[in-house]
Amino acid sequence: MSLYKERLVQEEKRETFLSESNGDTRKKPRAVCGVCNRMYRDPKILPCLHTFCADCVRQLEPFSVRRVNGERRSPEDNTHGHNSGSTILCPECDSEVNLPPSGVDGLTTDHLALDEVFTETLLVDSSVLCDLCSDSDAGKRCEVCCVNLCDFCSQAHRRQKRTSSHSIQSLQELKSQGRLTRPVLCSLHPGQELRLFCEPCDLTVCLECAATFHRDHHCSSAHEVISHHGDRIRDLVVRSLRPRLARLEDSMRCVDTSQEALRARTDTLAGEIRAFARSYANAVEAHCCSLLRSLEDLKLQRRNQLHLQRAQLQQALSDIRGGVDFAERLLTCGSDAEILSAKGVTMRRLMNLVESGYDPHPTTIAHDNASSICFLPQESAGEIEGFPVVGVVHAKTLDPSKCTIQGEGVERGREGQRDEFTLVCRDSSGEQMGRGGDPVLVSIVHKDRKDCSVEVSVVDNSDGSYGVSYTPAEAGLYSVWVCVKAQHIQGSPFVLNVKRKFRRHCGVFHCCSFCSSGGAKEARCGCTGTMPGGFQGCGHGHKGHPGKPHWSCCGSVVEASECILHNLGSVSPRGHLRTVEL
């Protein structure tokens, strides 16, 4: 009973120490679980790279229904903890994460969190027992074996030939450094450290595991493969996620600046409106209230748009920052075995962030100083209670759903020919904006061949309209994306049908080759007609003659048609040219 009370007292001391040493509530202690707010117990890494106690994860209720072995399961089926098929919400980032088939026990153990717990334990507890004799208080620590030693065991440790060269330091000095590493032990063979990495199984193993379960597998030392796998994680962070993190932070600052500018602009306009309205009588006062309501509606509309952008950026920023912080901490603080142990879940999360994460283009998050909202004090506003009033709130806000396209170039085109159409930007009332400078994006991509795109030229006419021109190099169906302020206009994406280049006839439109060539036997025709007597072309009334005038080059019976050379066969250039000349 006394031992149990002593453990409770030690636990309370640790929690009191953590709460006092982390007075800033914005930064969560690394050794404390975010769910139970206590020091980690069997910490597990979720696929989103957030760590919680295993028991805390088990207590989370399943979020969605999934199919397991072809059978549909409901959240009520998991009455005894999470098993295969469970999907939960991460308490930290609200992401939907799938548990492995083996349940919570199949999640990767966060050895870095265990190191933090171990460090905090050493900092809080005034005395630590020796790991070898368990009788005396430890005063030193072997950096190689990662064990705490009393003075007697420390001397014995130095006398042994195998451990005589190990670095032994004072435990008090190591406490002041703030972090102590501990060996990563095998869960199947207690006491055996994970020093090998099985390439086929993508798993860190101990010597006994390698000799039994992985006998036929290629197992390498953790020191030999850590550079390769560590470089892959580092490459994802440095080349892909770090630049995106910087862009997201810049975009977040831009949105915050826009919100401040919107607030300042609306406050300024509200002051102007109040000053103007005070010079009028009761009718003008009523008109003032009406103007303020309109302004507030515009402010609310703009603020909601900025809030939506900020929420998207906040979520993306939180996801990437969490992944980057975890990966960098893993690479900086983790040992080889710790990095390889968490390599799988870390790579999956980082790859997911790189491939499907929200990555806005800088042009789509443009600075908005709310200059489109203005007050026109001289414009007539009608009458209120018989009194003429002036002054209106004018806000022409571009509405992508009201923008229109003029010209047939957005639907039909010709191979190798320059086509064009006009984009007209309009506000929410359908009126043309009357000014340019809006972010317009036009993209034309082949529907069947995604690598086939068309270079597009967009010219700002400075009156709310934009001229778009392009020259397709190949025929086929294309998707035309027309976006304003990163939003599709009405009808976008459009379907563009690019026809083949118009082929002119190179022959003559005749009744038959016999007549057009003056009876020349070598004259040929593109139709299927034949003549006896050594004539190579067609003739009236003979076999295969179309019965009407046709083109000598391809046999088409329509004079105003496109040439299709498919029935000429082996036409000699001289015979064909002679028919054309005649």
C-alpha positions as CSV (number, residue, x, y, z in Angstrom):
1,M,0.0,0.0,0.0
2,S,2.9,2.4,0.9
3,L,4.5,1.7,-2.5
4,Y,1.3,2.6,-4.3
5,K,1.0,5.9,-2.4
6,E,4.6,6.6,-3.2
7,R,4.0,6.2,-6.9
8,L,0.9,8.5,-6.6
9,V,3.1,11.2,-4.9
10,Q,5.8,10.9,-7.6
11,E,3.1,11.2,-10.3
12,E,1.7,14.3,-8.7
13,K,5.1,15.8,-8.4
14,R,5.8,15.3,-12.1
15,E,2.5,16.9,-13.1
16,T,3.1,19.8,-10.8
17,F,6.6,20.3,-12.2
18,L,5.3,20.2,-15.8
19,S,2.5,22.7,-15.1
20,E,4.9,25.1,-13.4
21,S,7.7,24.8,-16.0
22,N,5.2,25.3,-18.9
23,G,3.4,28.4,-17.8
24,D,2.9,29.4,-21.5
25,T,-0.3,27.4,-22.4
26,R,0.3,28.0,-26.1
27,K,3.1,25.4,-26.2
28,K,2.2,21.9,-25.1
29,P,4.8,20.0,-23.1
30,R,6.3,17.2,-25.3
31,A,6.0,14.6,-22.5
32,V,2.3,15.3,-21.8
33,C,-0.6,13.6,-23.7
34,G,-3.0,16.1,-25.2
35,V,-6.0,14.1,-24.3
36,C,-5.5,13.1,-20.6
37,N,-3.0,16.0,-19.9
38,R,-0.7,13.5,-18.1
39,M,2.7,12.1,-18.9
40,Y,2.6,9.6,-21.8
41,R,1.8,6.0,-21.1
42,D,2.6,3.8,-24.1
43,P,2.6,6.7,-26.6
44,K,1.4,5.8,-30.1
45,I,1.8,7.8,-33.4
46,L,-1.4,8.3,-35.4
47,P,-1.0,8.5,-39.3
48,C,-1.3,12.3,-39.0
49,L,2.0,12.3,-36.9
50,H,0.3,13.3,-33.6
51,T,1.0,11.3,-30.5
52,F,-1.3,10.1,-27.7
53,C,-1.4,7.5,-25.0
54,A,-2.6,4.1,-26.3
55,D,-5.4,4.0,-23.7
56,C,-6.5,7.5,-24.8
57,V,-6.7,6.4,-28.4
58,R,-8.8,3.4,-27.4
59,Q,-11.2,5.6,-25.6
60,L,-11.9,7.7,-28.8
61,E,-15.2,6.8,-30.4
62,P,-15.1,5.5,-34.0
63,F,-15.9,8.2,-36.5
64,S,-17.2,6.5,-39.6
65,V,-18.3,3.1,-41.0
66,R,-15.9,1.0,-43.1
67,R,-16.0,-2.4,-44.7
68,V,-14.0,-5.1,-43.1
69,N,-13.6,-8.4,-45.0
70,G,-16.5,-7.5,-47.3
71,E,-18.9,-6.9,-44.3
72,R,-20.2,-3.5,-43.4
73,R,-19.5,-2.5,-39.8
74,S,-21.0,0.2,-37.7
75,P,-19.3,2.1,-34.8
76,E,-21.4,0.1,-32.3
77,D,-19.7,-3.1,-33.4
78,N,-16.4,-1.9,-31.7
79,T,-17.6,-2.4,-28.1
80,H,-14.3,-3.7,-26.9
81,G,-11.9,-1.1,-28.2
82,H,-10.8,-0.2,-31.8
83,N,-10.1,-3.0,-34.1
84,S,-9.7,-3.4,-37.9
85,G,-11.9,-1.1,-39.9
86,S,-12.1,1.7,-37.3
87,T,-11.7,5.4,-38.4
88,I,-11.2,8.0,-35.7
89,L,-10.8,11.7,-35.5
90,C,-7.4,13.0,-34.3
91,P,-8.0,15.1,-31.2
92,E,-5.2,17.5,-32.3
93,C,-6.0,18.3,-36.0
94,D,-9.5,16.7,-36.5
95,S,-8.2,14.6,-39.4
96,E,-9.8,11.3,-40.2
97,V,-7.3,8.6,-39.5
98,N,-7.6,4.8,-40.1
99,L,-6.4,2.4,-37.5
100,P,-4.3,-0.6,-38.7
101,P,-5.9,-4.1,-38.9
102,S,-4.4,-5.0,-35.5
103,G,-6.0,-2.0,-33.8
104,V,-4.3,0.5,-31.5
105,D,-1.5,-2.0,-30.7
106,G,-0.5,-1.9,-34.4
107,L,0.3,1.8,-34.3
108,T,3.9,2.9,-34.3
109,T,5.4,3.6,-30.8
110,D,6.7,7.1,-30.3
111,H,10.1,6.5,-28.8
112,L,10.9,10.2,-28.8
113,A,8.0,10.8,-26.5
114,L,9.3,8.0,-24.2
115,D,12.6,9.8,-24.2
116,E,10.9,13.0,-23.1
117,V,9.0,11.2,-20.4
118,F,12.3,9.6,-19.2
119,T,14.0,13.0,-19.2
120,E,11.1,14.7,-17.3
121,T,11.2,11.8,-14.8
122,L,14.9,12.4,-14.1
123,L,14.3,16.1,-13.8
124,V,11.5,15.7,-11.3
125,D,12.7,12.8,-9.2
126,S,15.4,13.7,-6.7
127,S,16.9,10.2,-6.9
128,V,17.0,7.4,-9.5
129,L,17.8,3.8,-8.7
130,C,20.7,2.0,-10.4
131,D,19.6,0.0,-13.4
132,L,22.1,-2.8,-12.7
133,C,21.8,-3.5,-8.9
134,S,18.5,-1.6,-8.2
135,D,19.8,-1.1,-4.6
136,S,21.6,2.3,-4.6
137,D,20.8,5.7,-6.1
138,A,22.3,6.3,-9.5
139,G,24.7,9.2,-9.9
140,K,26.2,8.4,-13.3
141,R,25.0,7.2,-16.7
142,C,26.7,5.2,-19.5
143,E,26.1,7.0,-22.8
144,V,26.7,3.9,-24.9
145,C,24.6,1.4,-22.9
146,C,22.0,4.1,-21.9
147,V,21.8,2.8,-18.3
148,N,22.0,4.6,-14.9
149,L,24.7,3.5,-12.6
150,C,25.6,3.9,-8.9
151,D,29.2,4.5,-7.9
152,F,30.0,0.8,-7.3
153,C,28.4,-0.4,-10.6
154,S,30.1,2.5,-12.4
155,Q,33.5,1.3,-11.3
156,A,32.7,-2.3,-12.2
157,H,31.4,-1.0,-15.6
158,R,34.8,0.6,-16.3
159,R,36.7,-2.5,-15.2
160,Q,35.0,-4.8,-17.7
161,K,36.9,-5.2,-20.9
162,R,33.8,-4.9,-23.1
163,T,32.6,-1.7,-21.5
164,S,35.9,-0.1,-20.4
165,S,35.9,2.4,-23.3
166,H,32.3,3.5,-22.8
167,S,31.6,7.2,-22.0
168,I,30.3,7.6,-18.4
169,Q,29.0,11.0,-17.4
170,S,27.5,12.6,-14.3
171,L,23.8,12.2,-14.2
172,Q,23.4,15.7,-12.8
173,E,25.2,17.2,-15.9
174,L,23.0,15.2,-18.3
175,K,19.9,16.4,-16.5
176,S,21.0,20.0,-17.1
177,Q,21.3,19.3,-20.8
178,G,17.5,18.6,-21.0
179,R,17.4,15.3,-22.9
180,L,18.5,11.7,-22.3
181,T,18.3,8.9,-24.8
182,R,17.2,5.4,-24.0
183,P,17.7,2.2,-26.0
184,V,14.8,1.0,-28.3
185,L,14.1,-2.5,-27.1
186,C,12.3,-5.3,-29.0
187,S,8.8,-6.1,-27.9
188,L,9.2,-9.8,-28.5
189,H,12.6,-10.2,-26.9
190,P,12.9,-8.0,-23.8
191,G,16.4,-6.8,-23.3
192,Q,17.3,-7.0,-26.9
193,E,17.9,-3.6,-28.6
194,L,16.6,-2.9,-32.2
195,R,19.9,-2.6,-34.1
196,L,19.0,-4.1,-37.5
197,F,16.6,-3.1,-40.3
198,C,14.8,-5.7,-42.4
199,E,14.5,-4.3,-45.9
200,P,11.7,-6.7,-47.2
201,C,9.6,-6.2,-44.1
202,D,10.5,-2.5,-43.7
203,L,10.9,-3.1,-40.0
204,T,13.5,-2.6,-37.3
205,V,14.4,-5.9,-35.6
206,C,16.8,-7.2,-32.9
207,L,19.4,-9.9,-33.4
208,E,17.1,-12.7,-32.2
209,C,14.3,-11.6,-34.5
210,A,16.8,-11.5,-37.4
211,A,17.9,-15.1,-36.6
212,T,14.4,-16.5,-36.3
213,F,11.6,-14.6,-38.0
214,H,13.7,-12.9,-40.6
215,R,16.2,-15.6,-41.3
216,D,15.8,-15.5,-45.1
217,H,15.5,-11.7,-45.3
218,H,18.2,-9.2,-46.0
219,C,18.8,-7.4,-42.6
220,S,21.3,-4.5,-42.5
221,S,22.7,-2.6,-39.6
222,A,20.7,0.5,-38.7
223,H,23.9,2.6,-39.1
224,E,24.2,1.5,-42.7
225,V,20.7,2.3,-43.9
226,I,19.9,5.4,-41.8
227,S,21.5,7.8,-44.3
228,H,19.3,6.6,-47.2
229,H,16.0,6.6,-45.3
230,G,16.9,9.8,-43.4
231,D,17.8,11.6,-46.6
232,R,14.4,10.7,-48.1
233,I,12.5,12.2,-45.1
234,R,14.9,15.2,-45.2
235,D,14.4,15.7,-48.9
236,L,10.6,15.8,-48.6
237,V,10.8,18.3,-45.8
238,V,13.5,20.6,-47.4
239,R,12.4,20.5,-51.0
240,S,8.7,20.3,-50.8
241,L,7.1,21.0,-47.4
242,R,9.4,23.8,-46.1
243,P,8.8,26.0,-49.2
244,R,5.1,25.3,-49.0
245,L,5.1,26.1,-45.3
246,A,6.6,29.5,-46.1
247,R,4.0,30.1,-48.8
248,L,1.2,29.2,-46.4
249,E,2.6,31.5,-43.8
250,D,2.9,34.4,-46.3
251,S,-0.6,33.7,-47.5
252,M,-1.8,33.7,-43.9
253,R,-0.2,37.1,-43.3
254,C,-1.7,38.4,-46.5
255,V,-5.2,37.4,-45.3
256,D,-4.6,39.0,-41.9
257,T,-3.5,42.2,-43.6
258,S,-6.6,42.1,-45.8
259,Q,-8.8,41.7,-42.8
260,E,-7.1,44.6,-41.1
261,A,-7.4,46.8,-44.3
262,L,-11.1,45.8,-44.6
263,R,-11.7,46.8,-41.0
264,A,-9.8,50.1,-41.4
265,R,-11.5,50.9,-44.7
266,T,-15.0,50.2,-43.5
267,D,-14.4,52.2,-40.3
268,T,-13.2,55.1,-42.3
269,L,-16.2,55.0,-44.6
270,A,-18.5,54.7,-41.7
271,G,-17.0,57.9,-40.3
272,E,-17.4,59.7,-43.6
273,I,-21.0,58.5,-43.9
274,R,-21.9,59.7,-40.3
275,A,-20.2,63.1,-40.9
276,F,-22.2,63.6,-44.1
277,A,-25.5,62.4,-42.6
278,R,-25.3,64.7,-39.6
279,S,-25.8,67.8,-41.8
280,Y,-29.3,66.7,-42.8
281,A,-32.6,66.5,-40.9
282,N,-34.5,63.5,-39.7
283,A,-35.0,62.2,-43.2
284,V,-31.2,62.3,-43.8
285,E,-30.7,60.6,-40.5
286,A,-32.9,57.7,-41.6
287,H,-30.9,57.6,-44.9
288,C,-27.7,57.4,-42.8
289,C,-28.9,54.3,-41.0
290,S,-29.8,52.7,-44.3
291,L,-26.3,53.4,-45.7
292,L,-24.7,52.0,-42.5
293,R,-26.7,48.8,-42.9
294,S,-25.6,48.4,-46.5
295,L,-22.0,48.9,-45.5
296,E,-22.3,46.4,-42.7
297,D,-23.7,43.9,-45.1
298,L,-20.8,44.4,-47.5
299,K,-18.3,44.2,-44.6
300,L,-19.9,40.9,-43.4
301,Q,-19.8,39.5,-47.0
302,R,-16.2,40.4,-47.5
303,R,-15.2,39.2,-44.0
304,N,-16.9,35.8,-44.5
305,Q,-14.9,35.4,-47.7
306,L,-11.7,36.2,-45.9
307,H,-12.7,33.9,-43.0
308,L,-13.2,31.0,-45.4
309,Q,-9.8,31.6,-47.0
310,R,-8.2,31.9,-43.6
311,A,-9.8,28.6,-42.4
312,Q,-8.5,26.7,-45.4
313,L,-5.0,28.2,-44.9
314,Q,-5.1,27.5,-41.2
315,Q,-5.9,23.9,-41.7
316,A,-3.2,23.4,-44.3
317,L,-0.7,25.3,-42.3
318,S,-1.5,23.2,-39.2
319,D,-1.2,19.9,-41.1
320,I,2.1,20.8,-42.8
321,R,3.6,22.4,-39.7
322,G,2.8,19.3,-37.6
323,G,4.4,17.0,-40.2
324,V,7.5,19.2,-40.6
325,D,8.0,19.7,-36.9
326,F,7.7,16.0,-36.2
327,A,10.0,15.0,-39.1
328,E,12.6,17.6,-38.2
329,R,12.5,16.6,-34.5
330,L,12.7,12.9,-35.6
331,L,15.8,13.6,-37.8
332,T,17.4,16.0,-35.2
333,C,16.7,14.2,-31.9
334,G,16.0,10.6,-32.9
335,S,18.6,7.8,-33.0
336,D,19.0,5.6,-36.0
337,A,16.6,3.0,-34.6
338,E,14.1,5.6,-33.6
339,I,14.1,7.2,-37.1
340,L,13.8,3.8,-38.8
341,S,11.0,2.8,-36.4
342,A,8.9,5.8,-37.2
343,K,10.1,6.0,-40.9
344,G,7.0,4.2,-42.3
345,V,4.3,6.4,-40.8
346,T,6.4,9.5,-41.3
347,M,6.9,8.9,-45.0
348,R,3.3,8.1,-45.6
349,R,2.2,11.3,-43.9
350,L,4.8,13.5,-45.6
351,M,4.0,11.9,-49.0
352,N,0.3,12.5,-48.4
353,L,1.0,16.2,-47.6
354,V,3.1,16.6,-50.7
355,E,0.6,15.0,-53.1
356,S,-2.8,16.1,-51.8
357,G,-2.1,19.0,-49.4
358,Y,-3.6,22.4,-50.0
359,D,-1.0,24.5,-51.8
360,P,-2.4,27.9,-53.0
361,H,-0.7,29.8,-55.8
362,P,0.5,33.2,-54.6
363,T,-1.7,34.9,-57.2
364,T,-4.8,33.3,-55.8
365,I,-4.2,35.0,-52.4
366,A,-3.9,38.6,-53.5
367,H,-3.8,41.5,-51.1
368,D,-7.2,43.2,-51.0
369,N,-7.3,46.7,-49.5
370,A,-11.1,46.9,-49.9
371,S,-10.7,49.8,-52.4
372,S,-13.7,48.4,-54.4
373,I,-16.0,49.7,-51.6
374,C,-16.5,53.5,-51.8
375,F,-18.9,56.2,-50.8
376,L,-20.4,58.5,-53.4
377,P,-21.8,61.5,-51.5
378,Q,-23.0,63.4,-54.6
379,E,-25.0,60.6,-56.3
380,S,-28.8,60.8,-55.9
381,A,-30.3,58.3,-53.6
382,G,-34.0,59.1,-54.3
383,E,-36.4,60.4,-51.7
384,I,-37.1,59.6,-48.0
385,E,-40.4,61.0,-46.6
386,G,-40.5,63.4,-49.5
387,F,-37.0,64.8,-49.0
388,P,-34.4,64.2,-51.8
389,V,-31.3,62.6,-50.4
390,V,-27.9,61.9,-51.9
391,G,-25.1,59.6,-51.1
392,V,-24.8,55.9,-51.8
393,V,-22.4,53.1,-50.9
394,H,-20.9,51.8,-54.1
395,A,-19.3,48.3,-54.1
396,K,-18.6,46.7,-57.4
397,T,-17.4,43.3,-56.3
398,L,-16.4,40.9,-59.0
399,D,-18.7,37.9,-59.1
400,P,-17.3,34.9,-61.1
401,S,-20.7,33.4,-61.5
402,K,-21.9,36.5,-63.4
403,C,-18.9,36.7,-65.7
404,T,-19.6,35.9,-69.4
405,I,-17.8,34.8,-72.5
406,Q,-18.2,36.5,-75.9
407,G,-17.1,34.8,-79.1
408,E,-17.2,31.4,-80.6
409,G,-13.5,30.7,-79.9
410,V,-14.3,29.2,-76.6
411,E,-16.3,26.3,-78.2
412,R,-14.9,25.9,-81.8
413,G,-11.4,26.2,-83.2
414,R,-9.3,25.1,-86.2
415,E,-6.0,23.3,-86.1
416,G,-3.1,25.7,-86.7
417,Q,-5.3,28.8,-86.8
418,R,-5.4,31.6,-84.2
419,D,-8.8,31.7,-82.4
420,E,-10.0,34.1,-79.7
421,F,-12.8,35.0,-77.4
422,T,-13.5,37.7,-74.8
423,L,-14.0,37.4,-71.1
424,V,-16.3,40.0,-69.6
425,C,-16.0,40.4,-65.8
426,R,-19.2,41.5,-64.0
427,D,-20.3,42.4,-60.5
428,S,-23.0,40.6,-58.5
429,S,-25.7,42.7,-60.3
430,G,-24.5,41.7,-63.7
431,E,-22.9,45.0,-64.7
432,Q,-19.5,45.2,-66.3
433,M,-16.8,46.0,-63.8
434,G,-15.4,48.9,-65.9
435,R,-11.8,48.4,-64.7
436,G,-9.1,45.7,-65.1
437,G,-6.5,44.2,-62.9
438,D,-8.4,41.1,-61.8
439,P,-6.4,37.8,-61.6
440,V,-7.6,35.9,-64.6
441,L,-6.4,32.4,-65.4
442,V,-7.2,30.6,-68.6
443,S,-6.0,27.0,-69.2
444,I,-6.6,24.9,-72.3
445,V,-5.7,21.2,-72.0
446,H,-6.5,18.2,-74.3
447,K,-9.1,16.0,-72.8
448,D,-7.5,12.7,-73.8
449,R,-3.9,13.8,-73.6
450,K,-3.2,15.6,-70.4
451,D,0.4,16.4,-71.6
452,C,-1.0,18.3,-74.6
453,S,-1.8,21.9,-73.6
454,V,-2.2,25.1,-75.6
455,E,-0.4,28.3,-74.9
456,V,-2.9,31.1,-74.1
457,S,-2.5,34.8,-74.3
458,V,-4.7,37.0,-72.0
459,V,-4.8,40.8,-72.7
460,D,-6.3,43.2,-70.1
461,N,-8.5,45.8,-71.9
462,S,-8.7,47.8,-68.7
463,D,-12.5,48.1,-69.0
464,G,-13.5,44.9,-67.3
465,S,-13.0,42.7,-70.4
466,Y,-10.0,40.5,-71.3
467,G,-9.1,39.3,-74.8
468,V,-8.0,35.6,-74.9
469,S,-6.2,34.2,-77.9
470,Y,-4.7,30.8,-78.6
471,T,-3.4,28.6,-81.5
472,P,-4.1,24.9,-81.2
473,A,-1.5,22.6,-82.7
474,E,-3.6,19.4,-82.7
475,A,-7.2,18.6,-83.4
476,G,-9.5,17.1,-80.8
477,L,-11.6,18.0,-77.7
478,Y,-10.1,20.3,-75.2
479,S,-11.1,21.5,-71.7
480,V,-11.0,25.3,-71.3
481,W,-10.7,26.5,-67.7
482,V,-11.6,30.2,-67.2
483,C,-11.0,31.3,-63.6
484,V,-11.2,34.7,-62.0
485,K,-9.9,35.1,-58.5
486,A,-9.2,31.3,-58.4
487,Q,-12.9,30.5,-59.1
488,H,-14.5,29.1,-62.2
489,I,-16.9,31.4,-64.1
490,Q,-20.3,30.2,-65.1
491,G,-20.0,27.3,-67.5
492,S,-16.3,26.7,-66.9
493,P,-14.7,24.3,-67.8
494,F,-15.9,24.7,-71.4
495,V,-15.6,22.1,-74.1
496,L,-13.5,23.3,-77.1
497,N,-13.8,21.3,-80.3
498,V,-10.7,21.9,-82.5
499,K,-11.2,20.6,-86.0
500,R,-8.5,19.5,-88.4
501,K,-7.0,22.2,-90.7
502,F,-9.1,22.8,-93.7
503,R,-7.7,20.9,-96.7
504,R,-8.2,22.5,-100.0
505,H,-8.8,20.4,-103.2
506,C,-5.7,20.1,-105.4
507,G,-7.6,18.7,-108.4
508,V,-10.4,19.9,-110.6
509,F,-14.2,19.6,-110.2
510,H,-15.1,17.7,-113.4
511,C,-17.7,15.3,-114.8
512,C,-15.1,12.6,-115.6
513,S,-11.4,12.3,-116.2
514,F,-12.0,11.4,-119.9
515,C,-13.7,14.7,-120.6
516,S,-11.4,16.9,-118.4
517,S,-8.2,15.5,-119.9
518,G,-9.3,15.5,-123.5
519,G,-9.3,11.7,-123.7
520,A,-5.9,11.1,-122.2
521,K,-5.5,7.5,-121.1
522,E,-3.0,8.3,-118.3
523,A,-5.3,10.8,-116.6
524,R,-6.6,9.5,-113.3
525,C,-9.4,10.4,-110.9
526,G,-9.9,10.0,-107.1
527,C,-13.3,8.3,-107.6
528,T,-13.8,4.6,-108.0
529,G,-14.8,4.8,-111.7
530,T,-13.0,2.8,-114.4
531,M,-13.0,2.6,-118.2
532,P,-12.0,-0.2,-120.6
533,G,-9.5,0.3,-123.3
534,G,-6.5,1.2,-121.2
535,F,-7.9,4.3,-119.6
536,Q,-6.8,4.8,-116.0
537,G,-9.5,7.3,-115.1
538,C,-13.3,7.4,-115.0
539,G,-15.9,8.0,-117.8
540,H,-19.6,8.7,-118.2
541,G,-21.7,5.6,-117.8
542,H,-18.9,3.3,-116.9
543,K,-18.4,1.2,-113.9
544,G,-17.9,3.1,-110.6
545,H,-18.7,6.5,-111.9
546,P,-20.5,8.6,-109.2
547,G,-23.0,9.8,-111.8
548,K,-22.5,13.5,-111.0
549,P,-19.6,16.0,-111.1
550,H,-16.9,15.4,-108.6
551,W,-13.4,16.3,-107.5
552,S,-10.5,14.6,-109.4
553,C,-8.3,14.6,-106.3
554,C,-10.5,12.8,-103.8
555,G,-13.7,11.9,-105.6
556,S,-16.0,14.1,-103.4
557,V,-19.2,15.1,-105.1
558,V,-19.6,18.3,-103.1
559,E,-17.9,21.2,-104.7
560,A,-17.6,23.3,-101.4
561,S,-16.0,20.5,-99.3
562,E,-12.8,19.6,-97.7
563,C,-10.4,17.4,-99.6
564,I,-9.9,13.8,-98.2
565,L,-7.3,12.0,-100.1
566,H,-8.1,8.3,-99.5
567,N,-9.0,6.8,-102.9
568,L,-6.1,7.9,-105.0
569,G,-4.2,4.7,-104.6
570,S,-0.9,4.8,-106.4
571,V,-1.5,7.9,-108.5
572,S,1.4,9.1,-110.5
573,P,2.3,12.7,-109.9
574,R,2.4,13.4,-113.6
575,G,-1.1,11.9,-114.3
576,H,-2.6,13.8,-111.4
577,L,-0.9,17.0,-112.3
578,R,-2.1,16.6,-115.9
579,T,-5.7,16.2,-114.7
580,V,-5.3,19.3,-112.5
581,E,-3.9,21.4,-115.3
582,L,-6.6,20.3,-117.8
